[in-house]
Every structure is written in structure tokens, then in C-alpha cells.
Amino acid sequence: MLTAGKRLAVFSIREGKGGSIWVRAGSAFVNKDGSLNVLLDVLPLDGKLHVREAAEKRDTAGMSGGRYAGELGLDAAPVGGHS
């Protein structure tokens, strides 16, 4: 349920060869009137965003990538490319 003050996570989901890649695009916050403030750090290439309740911070020691890479403190799951 969306209640005032709730923090939400905003993702851009890209389909890759190995499955979906979730990139943390920013955050959103629920206002008293139920509207949202969305703060983006990146813009999605396809114009689509996914908003869900933000997970609690977790210890990332020994963890790599994962379905919700953005919530693990990573900018994106590895996809290769530039060095």
C-alpha cells in the first residue's frame, strides 16, 4: 500500500541475452495526497520505468549482480562492453 513518506525504488528493466537486467534509475516518494515525487538518476532508453517498494539495505559482501542489482548498491548488472 502506498502511504505518505514511503520510499520506492525506480528501475529500468532491459532484456538481455541471459535474461532481464534491472538498472536502478532513481527513487520515488509518496506524498500526503497519494501523489508521487520521482527523482531519476538516469533516463531509460525505452521510456519505460518500473516502480516498486524499496528493499531494506543489505550487506553486499560476497554478492555479485543479481536480479535487483540496483538495490544491492550497484548501478547495473554486468553486461560487458567498455573498459
C-alpha positions in Angstrom: 0.0 0.0 0.0 1.2 3.5 -0.8 1.3 5.6 2.3 2.8 9.1 2.8 6.5 9.0 3.4 7.0 5.6 1.8 10.2 5.3 -0.2 10.0 3.5 -3.6 12.7 2.2 -5.9 12.6 3.1 -9.7 14.1 0.7 -12.2 14.7 0.5 -15.9 14.4 -3.2 -17.0 16.3 -4.3 -20.1 16.0 -7.6 -21.7 19.5 -9.2 -22.3 20.7 -12.5 -23.7 20.8 -14.0 -20.2 17.5 -12.6 -19.0 16.3 -9.3 -17.6 18.8 -6.7 -16.3 17.4 -4.4 -13.7 19.1 -1.0 -13.6 18.4 1.3 -10.6 17.1 4.5 -12.2 16.3 6.5 -9.1 13.8 6.8 -6.2 10.2 7.9 -5.6 8.4 9.1 -2.5 4.7 9.1 -1.7 3.2 12.5 -0.7 0.4 13.0 1.8 -2.2 13.3 -1.0 -1.0 9.9 -2.5 0.9 11.5 -5.4 4.5 10.6 -6.1 7.7 12.6 -6.4 10.1 10.7 -8.7 13.8 11.5 -8.7 15.7 10.0 -11.6 19.5 9.5 -11.8 19.3 8.0 -15.3 16.8 8.0 -18.2 15.6 4.7 -19.6 16.4 4.0 -23.2 13.0 2.6 -24.0 11.0 5.2 -22.0 9.7 2.6 -19.5 10.2 2.6 -15.8 9.2 0.1 -13.1 8.4 1.4 -9.6 8.2 -0.9 -6.5 8.7 -0.7 -2.8 12.3 -0.2 -1.9 14.0 -3.1 -0.1 15.9 -2.6 3.1 19.7 -2.1 2.6 21.5 -5.4 2.7 25.1 -6.4 3.3 26.7 -6.8 -0.2 29.9 -8.6 0.8 30.4 -11.6 -1.4 27.4 -10.8 -3.6 27.5 -10.0 -7.3 24.9 -8.7 -9.6 21.5 -10.3 -9.1 18.0 -9.6 -10.2 17.8 -6.4 -8.3 21.3 -5.2 -8.8 20.4 -1.6 -8.2 19.1 -2.3 -4.7 22.4 -4.0 -3.9 24.3 -0.8 -4.3 25.3 -1.5 -7.9 24.5 0.8 -10.9 23.7 -2.1 -13.1 24.2 -5.8 -13.6 27.4 -6.5 -15.7 26.7 -6.6 -19.4 30.2 -6.3 -20.8 31.4 -3.6 -23.1 33.6 -0.5 -22.3 36.5 -0.5 -20.0 
